[in-house]
């Protein structure tokens, strides 16, 4: 690792390119950050003598590029600061052109914005991530065109501040290029870039577990294949599940594979341990396949098998995401031909029965987190004749109420309540109603759960119940 204090001009001049990796977030600076940067730039020489301003650190690692390409550096930290500075330099170039100061405009463009003798993407000194790339390249290649999105918003905001400030164009350019001080940190081949992300996360940067996982994967994948792997595997997972659900998916996946409970804030480290020195692309492909299954668990309407879809919907109504580690393994087995579709359906129905019986018999739900993550691995260790047989046998010893206990508590226990209890009792009543209704079950959408006898008795009810109305009501 090499660290040095330098100016922004020394960082970006010469033939080179900084690439914002695909795994980084899009550009997200807004008015508070733009205001601060502008005030810092315009306040450098207000006190009579020019002074520098410390912009922050820029952390990079050189990538392997083709021989004829410019040297390329992955921009690990400093994306927001550097992108904003390039947007401002583009504004100064455009302003110089409008004012007829072509020599200054050409100097800004050819020394600070582009690699003038390169073609394609190598032409620009900064290559943002995919979401920001069209807008940023439009600013560079099509002067006067302000793109939509946050990069365009930054350009418009800085243009308003510049045109109302009265600051000299060349002085502002000099402040940016020569007086913005940065600490340039370049990681070497022997440095571990993952530790940088972990350090950033520990120092208050808002990196989620999904962010850390994405960073880890794409630092393990060669830069030549990053865009392909991102488009084929990561992006579909991100679009299907979103950030929060993506983290939960990886957590449930790892719990199902390892058979142990995993806290949400430990997902990244567990995944990192699991991969070790293995093939990152292979694990990414596996996660992608499993994510398609997970999406069907979250959105049963995507499951094309109507009976499986209905059974998964029923489980979701019971709010037992704790079963997902097991169900992901079952989906995996079904796709590989190791589990029949009707057996998977039977597993879903046994789990539903197990959860409802535990509710009626007042078994604590916090035990489910300890039961389901390791269930599949236990079935394999104990060599049950089938997954279905294993689920039945193991759950029988994990607080599965027997018929006698269930009948007694169904009659005697107070099941009514609000929130989660209301949802479960409604589910149970619907199941009973469907069984009794025969071929034409009623429509449940407009039905509500009510007491046969009201919780607060009216005079008519007291008369109807007689002298012992209070005891009877109780």
C-alpha positions as CSV (number, residue, x, y, z in Angstrom):
1,X,0.0,0.0,0.0
2,X,1.3,3.4,-1.0
3,X,-0.1,6.6,0.5
4,X,0.9,10.1,-0.5
5,X,-0.4,13.6,-0.1
6,X,-0.8,15.2,-3.5
7,X,-3.0,17.6,-5.5
8,X,-6.1,16.6,-7.6
9,X,-4.2,17.6,-10.8
10,X,-1.4,15.1,-10.1
11,X,-4.0,12.4,-9.4
12,X,-5.9,12.8,-12.7
13,X,-3.4,14.2,-15.2
14,X,-1.6,11.9,-17.7
15,X,-2.9,8.9,-19.5
16,X,-4.9,6.9,-17.0
17,X,-8.5,6.1,-16.1
18,X,-10.3,5.6,-12.8
19,X,-13.1,3.1,-13.0
20,X,-16.0,3.1,-10.5
21,X,-16.6,-0.6,-10.1
22,X,-19.9,-2.2,-10.9
23,X,-20.3,-3.1,-7.3
24,X,-20.3,0.5,-6.1
25,X,-23.5,2.4,-5.5
26,X,-24.6,5.0,-8.0
27,X,-23.7,8.7,-7.6
28,X,-25.8,10.0,-4.7
29,X,-24.4,13.3,-3.5
30,X,-26.9,16.1,-3.1
31,X,-27.3,19.7,-2.1
32,X,-25.6,19.5,1.3
33,X,-22.5,18.0,-0.1
34,X,-22.5,20.2,-3.2
35,X,-22.9,23.3,-1.0
36,X,-20.0,22.3,1.2
37,X,-17.6,21.6,-1.7
38,X,-18.6,24.9,-3.4
39,X,-18.0,26.9,-0.2
40,X,-14.6,25.2,0.3
41,X,-13.5,25.9,-3.3
42,X,-14.6,29.6,-3.3
43,X,-13.3,30.3,0.2
44,X,-9.7,29.2,-0.4
45,X,-8.3,32.7,-0.9
46,X,-10.7,34.8,1.0
47,X,-8.3,35.4,3.8
48,X,-5.7,37.2,1.6
49,X,-3.3,34.4,1.0
50,X,-4.1,31.3,-1.1
51,X,-4.5,28.1,0.9
52,X,-5.2,24.5,0.1
53,X,-8.3,22.5,1.0
54,X,-8.2,18.8,1.9
55,X,-10.7,17.0,-0.3
56,X,-10.3,13.6,1.4
57,X,-8.8,10.3,0.5
58,X,-8.9,8.4,-2.8
59,X,-8.3,4.7,-2.6
60,X,-7.5,2.8,-5.8
61,X,-6.1,-0.5,-6.9
62,X,-4.6,-1.0,-10.4
63,X,-6.3,-3.5,-12.7
64,X,-5.0,-5.8,-15.3
65,X,-5.6,-4.1,-18.7
66,X,-4.9,-4.9,-22.3
67,X,-1.4,-3.8,-23.5
68,X,-2.8,-1.0,-25.7
69,X,-5.2,0.4,-23.1
70,X,-4.5,3.2,-20.7
71,X,-3.6,2.2,-17.1
72,X,-6.8,1.6,-15.2
73,X,-7.5,1.9,-11.5
74,X,-10.5,0.7,-9.6
75,X,-11.8,3.5,-7.5
76,X,-12.5,1.8,-4.2
77,X,-13.1,4.9,-2.1
78,X,-13.6,8.6,-3.2
79,X,-16.2,8.0,-5.9
80,X,-18.6,10.7,-4.8
81,X,-15.9,13.4,-4.4
82,X,-14.1,12.6,-7.6
83,X,-17.3,12.4,-9.7
84,X,-18.5,15.8,-8.4
85,X,-15.1,17.3,-9.2
86,X,-15.2,16.0,-12.8
87,X,-18.8,17.4,-13.2
88,X,-17.5,20.8,-12.0
89,X,-14.6,20.7,-14.4
90,X,-17.0,19.8,-17.3
91,X,-19.0,22.9,-16.3
92,X,-15.9,25.1,-16.4
93,X,-15.0,23.7,-19.8
94,X,-18.5,24.4,-21.2
95,X,-18.5,27.9,-19.7
96,X,-15.0,28.7,-21.2
97,X,-16.3,27.6,-24.7
98,X,-19.4,29.8,-24.4
99,X,-17.2,32.8,-23.5
100,X,-14.9,32.2,-26.4
101,X,-12.0,31.1,-24.3
102,X,-11.2,28.1,-26.4
103,X,-7.6,27.7,-25.2
104,X,-8.7,27.4,-21.6
105,X,-11.6,25.0,-22.6
106,X,-9.1,22.8,-24.5
107,X,-6.7,22.8,-21.6
108,X,-9.3,21.7,-19.1
109,X,-10.6,19.0,-21.5
110,X,-7.4,17.5,-22.7
111,X,-5.4,17.6,-19.4
112,X,-8.1,17.0,-16.8
113,X,-11.1,15.4,-18.4
114,X,-10.1,13.1,-21.2
115,X,-7.3,11.0,-22.7
116,X,-7.3,12.8,-26.1
117,X,-5.6,10.2,-28.1
118,X,-7.7,7.2,-26.9
119,X,-11.0,5.9,-28.3
120,X,-14.0,4.2,-26.8
121,X,-14.3,4.1,-23.1
122,X,-10.6,4.8,-22.7
123,X,-11.2,8.3,-23.9
124,X,-12.5,9.5,-20.5
125,X,-10.4,9.7,-17.3
126,X,-13.3,8.7,-15.1
127,X,-15.7,5.8,-16.0
128,X,-18.7,5.8,-13.6
129,X,-20.6,2.7,-12.7
130,X,-23.3,1.5,-15.2
131,X,-26.2,3.5,-13.8
132,X,-24.3,6.8,-14.1
133,X,-22.3,6.1,-17.2
134,X,-24.7,7.4,-19.9
135,X,-25.3,10.7,-18.2
136,X,-21.6,11.3,-17.3
137,X,-20.4,10.4,-20.8
138,X,-23.1,12.7,-22.3
139,X,-21.6,15.6,-20.2
140,X,-18.1,14.9,-21.5
141,X,-18.9,14.1,-25.2
142,X,-21.9,16.4,-25.8
143,X,-21.2,19.9,-24.2
144,X,-24.3,21.8,-23.3
145,X,-26.5,18.7,-22.9
146,X,-27.5,18.2,-19.2
147,X,-28.6,14.6,-18.5
148,X,-31.3,13.5,-16.2
149,X,-30.5,11.9,-12.9
150,X,-28.2,12.9,-10.0
151,X,-25.2,13.8,-12.2
152,X,-27.3,16.2,-14.2
153,X,-28.7,17.6,-11.0
154,X,-25.1,18.2,-9.8
155,X,-24.2,20.0,-13.0
156,X,-27.3,22.3,-12.9
157,X,-26.8,23.1,-9.2
158,X,-23.1,24.0,-9.6
159,X,-23.9,26.0,-12.7
160,X,-26.3,28.2,-10.7
161,X,-23.8,28.7,-7.9
162,X,-21.1,29.6,-10.4
163,X,-23.1,32.1,-12.4
164,X,-24.3,33.9,-9.3
165,X,-20.9,34.0,-7.5
166,X,-18.9,36.2,-9.8
167,X,-15.8,34.1,-9.2
168,X,-13.2,34.2,-12.0
169,X,-13.3,31.1,-14.2
170,X,-9.5,30.6,-14.4
171,X,-9.1,31.1,-10.6
172,X,-11.7,28.5,-9.9
173,X,-10.1,26.1,-12.3
174,X,-6.7,26.7,-10.5
175,X,-8.3,26.1,-7.1
176,X,-9.7,22.8,-8.2
177,X,-6.6,21.5,-10.0
178,X,-3.8,22.9,-7.9
179,X,-5.2,23.6,-4.4
180,X,-7.4,20.6,-3.8
181,X,-5.3,18.3,-1.7
182,X,-6.0,14.6,-1.5
183,X,-4.4,11.6,0.1
184,X,-3.9,9.1,-2.7
185,X,-3.8,5.5,-1.4
186,X,-2.9,2.9,-4.0
187,X,-3.2,-0.8,-3.0
188,X,-0.6,-3.2,-4.2
189,X,-1.0,-6.7,-5.5
190,X,-0.3,-8.1,-2.0
191,X,-2.8,-5.8,-0.2
192,X,-6.2,-7.1,0.7
193,X,-8.9,-4.8,-0.7
194,X,-11.7,-6.5,1.3
195,X,-10.2,-5.1,4.5
196,X,-10.7,-1.6,3.1
197,X,-14.4,-2.2,2.7
198,X,-14.7,-3.7,6.1
199,X,-12.8,-0.8,7.6
200,X,-15.1,1.7,5.7
201,X,-18.2,-0.1,7.0
202,X,-16.9,0.1,10.6
203,X,-16.2,3.8,10.3
204,X,-19.8,4.8,9.7
205,X,-20.1,4.4,5.9
206,X,-23.6,3.1,5.1
207,X,-22.6,-0.1,3.6
208,X,-25.2,-2.8,4.0
209,X,-24.4,-6.5,4.2
210,X,-25.5,-6.8,0.6
211,X,-23.1,-4.0,-0.4
212,X,-20.2,-5.8,1.3
213,X,-21.1,-9.1,-0.3
214,X,-21.3,-7.5,-3.8
215,X,-18.0,-5.7,-3.2
216,X,-16.4,-9.0,-2.1
217,X,-17.6,-10.9,-5.1
218,X,-16.5,-8.5,-7.7
219,X,-13.1,-7.9,-6.2
220,X,-12.6,-11.7,-6.5
221,X,-13.7,-11.7,-10.2
222,X,-11.3,-10.5,-12.9
223,X,-12.1,-7.1,-14.2
224,X,-12.5,-8.5,-17.7
225,X,-15.5,-10.5,-16.6
226,X,-17.1,-8.2,-14.0
227,X,-19.6,-6.6,-16.3
228,X,-20.7,-9.9,-17.7
229,X,-21.1,-11.5,-14.3
230,X,-22.9,-8.5,-12.9
231,X,-25.4,-8.4,-15.7
232,X,-26.0,-12.2,-15.8
233,X,-26.1,-13.0,-12.1
234,X,-25.9,-10.1,-9.6
235,X,-28.2,-7.6,-11.3
236,X,-31.2,-10.0,-11.7
237,X,-30.9,-10.9,-8.0
238,X,-30.8,-7.3,-7.0
239,X,-33.8,-6.4,-9.2
240,X,-35.8,-9.4,-7.9
241,X,-35.1,-9.0,-4.2
242,X,-33.9,-5.5,-3.5
243,X,-31.2,-4.7,-0.9
244,X,-32.8,-5.7,2.3
245,X,-34.4,-8.9,1.0
246,X,-31.2,-9.7,-0.8
247,X,-29.3,-9.8,2.5
248,X,-32.1,-11.9,4.1
249,X,-31.9,-14.3,1.1
250,X,-28.1,-14.8,1.6
251,X,-28.7,-15.2,5.3
252,X,-31.3,-17.9,4.8
253,X,-29.2,-19.6,2.1
254,X,-26.2,-19.8,4.4
255,X,-28.3,-21.0,7.3
256,X,-29.7,-23.8,5.1
257,X,-26.2,-24.8,3.9
258,X,-24.4,-24.7,7.2
259,X,-27.3,-25.7,9.4
260,X,-26.8,-23.1,12.1
261,X,-28.5,-19.8,13.0
262,X,-27.0,-16.7,11.6
263,X,-27.5,-13.1,12.7
264,X,-28.2,-10.4,10.1
265,X,-25.0,-8.5,10.8
266,X,-22.8,-11.5,10.3
267,X,-23.9,-12.5,6.8
268,X,-20.9,-11.0,5.0
269,X,-18.3,-12.6,7.2
270,X,-20.0,-16.0,7.0
271,X,-20.1,-15.8,3.2
272,X,-16.5,-14.8,3.1
273,X,-15.5,-17.8,5.2
274,X,-17.6,-20.1,3.1
275,X,-15.9,-19.0,-0.1
276,X,-12.4,-19.1,1.2
277,X,-10.1,-19.6,-1.7
278,X,-12.9,-21.1,-3.8
279,X,-14.3,-19.9,-7.2
280,X,-16.3,-16.7,-6.7
281,X,-18.1,-17.1,-10.1
282,X,-19.2,-20.6,-9.2
283,X,-20.7,-19.4,-5.8
284,X,-22.3,-16.4,-7.5
285,X,-24.0,-18.8,-10.0
286,X,-25.2,-21.0,-7.2
287,X,-26.6,-18.0,-5.3
288,X,-28.3,-16.8,-8.5
289,X,-30.1,-20.1,-8.9
290,X,-31.2,-20.2,-5.3
291,X,-32.3,-16.5,-5.5
292,X,-34.9,-17.6,-8.1
293,X,-36.3,-20.1,-5.6
294,X,-36.3,-17.5,-2.8
295,X,-38.2,-15.1,-5.0
296,X,-40.9,-17.7,-5.3
297,X,-41.0,-18.1,-1.6
298,X,-41.6,-14.3,-1.2
299,X,-43.9,-14.1,-4.2
300,X,-45.8,-17.5,-4.5
301,X,-47.7,-16.2,-7.5
302,X,-44.5,-16.6,-9.5
303,X,-44.5,-20.4,-8.8
304,X,-46.1,-22.0,-11.9
305,X,-47.3,-25.1,-10.0
306,X,-50.7,-24.0,-8.6
307,X,-50.6,-26.4,-5.6
308,X,-47.1,-25.5,-4.6
309,X,-48.0,-21.8,-5.0
310,X,-51.0,-22.2,-2.7
311,X,-49.0,-24.1,-0.1
312,X,-46.3,-21.5,0.0
313,X,-48.9,-18.7,0.3
314,X,-50.4,-20.5,3.2
315,X,-47.0,-20.6,5.0
316,X,-46.4,-17.0,4.3
317,X,-49.7,-16.1,6.0
318,X,-48.4,-17.9,9.1
319,X,-45.3,-15.6,9.0
320,X,-42.8,-18.4,9.3
321,X,-39.8,-17.2,7.3
322,X,-37.7,-19.3,9.7
323,X,-38.6,-22.2,7.4
324,X,-37.0,-20.7,4.4
325,X,-33.5,-22.3,5.0
326,X,-35.2,-25.7,4.7
327,X,-37.4,-24.8,1.8
328,X,-34.5,-23.4,-0.2
329,X,-32.8,-26.8,0.2
330,X,-36.0,-28.5,-0.9
331,X,-36.3,-26.4,-4.0
332,X,-32.6,-27.2,-4.8
333,X,-33.3,-30.9,-4.4
334,X,-36.4,-30.7,-6.5
335,X,-34.6,-28.9,-9.3
336,X,-31.9,-31.5,-9.3
337,X,-34.4,-34.4,-9.4
338,X,-33.6,-35.6,-5.9
339,X,-37.0,-34.6,-4.5
340,X,-40.3,-35.3,-6.2
341,X,-42.8,-32.4,-6.6
342,X,-45.5,-34.2,-4.6
343,X,-43.1,-34.9,-1.8
344,X,-42.1,-31.2,-1.6
345,X,-45.8,-30.4,-1.5
346,X,-46.3,-32.9,1.4
347,X,-43.3,-31.2,3.3
348,X,-45.0,-27.8,3.0
349,X,-48.3,-29.2,4.3
350,X,-46.6,-30.9,7.3
351,X,-44.8,-27.7,8.2
352,X,-48.1,-25.8,8.0
353,X,-49.7,-28.4,10.3
354,X,-46.8,-28.3,12.7
355,X,-46.9,-24.5,13.0
356,X,-50.7,-24.4,13.5
357,X,-50.6,-27.1,16.1
358,X,-47.9,-25.3,18.0
359,X,-49.9,-22.1,17.9
360,X,-53.0,-23.8,19.3
361,X,-51.0,-25.5,22.0
362,X,-49.1,-22.3,22.8
363,X,-45.6,-23.5,22.0
364,X,-43.1,-20.7,21.8
365,X,-42.2,-19.5,18.3
366,X,-38.7,-18.5,19.1
367,X,-37.7,-22.2,19.0
368,X,-38.3,-22.4,15.3
369,X,-35.1,-20.5,14.6
370,X,-33.2,-23.3,16.2
371,X,-35.2,-26.1,14.5
372,X,-35.4,-25.3,10.8
373,X,-31.9,-24.2,9.8
374,X,-30.3,-27.5,10.6
375,X,-33.2,-29.7,9.6
376,X,-32.0,-30.7,6.1
377,X,-28.5,-31.4,7.2
378,X,-29.8,-33.6,10.1
379,X,-31.9,-35.6,7.6
380,X,-28.8,-36.3,5.6
381,X,-26.7,-37.2,8.6
382,X,-29.4,-39.6,9.9
383,X,-29.9,-41.1,6.5
384,X,-33.7,-41.1,6.5
385,X,-35.4,-42.9,3.7
386,X,-36.7,-39.6,2.2
387,X,-36.8,-35.9,3.0
388,X,-40.4,-36.3,3.9
389,X,-39.8,-39.1,6.3
390,X,-36.9,-37.1,7.9
391,X,-39.1,-34.0,8.3
392,X,-41.8,-36.0,10.1
393,X,-39.4,-38.0,12.3
394,X,-37.3,-35.0,13.4
395,X,-40.3,-32.6,14.0
396,X,-42.0,-35.3,16.0
397,X,-39.2,-34.9,18.6
398,X,-39.2,-31.1,18.4
399,X,-42.5,-30.2,20.1
400,X,-45.0,-31.5,17.5
401,X,-48.3,-31.6,19.5
402,X,-50.0,-35.0,19.4
403,X,-53.7,-35.4,18.5
404,X,-54.8,-35.6,22.1
405,X,-53.0,-32.4,23.2
406,X,-54.2,-30.6,20.1
407,X,-57.9,-31.5,20.5
408,X,-57.8,-30.5,24.2
409,X,-56.2,-27.1,23.6
410,X,-58.4,-26.4,20.6
411,X,-61.4,-26.7,22.8
412,X,-60.1,-25.2,26.0
413,X,-57.4,-22.6,25.2
414,X,-58.2,-19.0,24.5
415,X,-56.9,-18.5,21.0
416,X,-58.4,-15.1,20.3
417,X,-56.2,-12.0,20.2
418,X,-54.9,-9.2,18.1
419,X,-52.2,-8.9,15.5
420,X,-50.4,-12.2,14.8
421,X,-52.9,-14.2,16.9
422,X,-55.8,-12.8,14.9
423,X,-54.1,-13.8,11.6
424,X,-53.5,-17.3,12.8
425,X,-57.0,-17.9,14.2
426,X,-58.5,-16.6,10.9
427,X,-56.3,-19.0,9.0
428,X,-57.4,-21.9,11.2
429,X,-61.1,-21.0,10.8
430,X,-60.7,-20.8,7.0
431,X,-59.1,-24.2,6.9
432,X,-61.9,-25.7,8.9
433,X,-64.5,-23.9,6.8
434,X,-63.0,-25.1,3.5
435,X,-63.0,-28.7,4.8
436,X,-66.7,-28.5,5.8
437,X,-67.9,-26.6,2.8
438,X,-67.3,-29.4,0.3
439,X,-66.9,-28.5,-3.4
440,X,-68.0,-24.8,-3.1
441,X,-66.0,-23.1,-0.4
442,X,-67.2,-19.6,0.6
443,X,-65.4,-16.4,-0.4
444,X,-63.4,-15.2,2.6
445,X,-62.3,-11.8,1.4
446,X,-65.2,-9.9,3.1
447,X,-65.4,-12.1,6.2
448,X,-64.3,-11.0,9.7
449,X,-63.5,-13.0,12.9
450,X,-66.3,-12.3,15.4
451,X,-67.4,-13.6,18.8
452,X,-70.5,-15.7,19.0
453,X,-71.0,-14.2,22.5
454,X,-69.8,-10.5,22.7
455,X,-66.9,-9.6,25.0
456,X,-69.1,-7.0,26.6
457,X,-72.6,-8.3,27.4
458,X,-75.8,-6.3,26.6
459,X,-78.9,-6.5,28.8
460,X,-80.5,-8.8,26.3
461,X,-77.6,-11.2,26.6
462,X,-77.7,-11.1,30.4
463,X,-81.4,-12.0,30.4
464,X,-80.7,-14.7,27.9
465,X,-78.0,-16.3,30.0
466,X,-80.0,-16.1,33.3
467,X,-79.0,-15.6,36.9
468,X,-75.5,-17.1,36.4
469,X,-74.8,-14.9,33.4
470,X,-71.5,-13.7,34.8
471,X,-70.1,-17.1,35.4
472,X,-71.4,-18.4,32.1
473,X,-69.8,-15.5,30.2
474,X,-66.5,-16.0,32.0
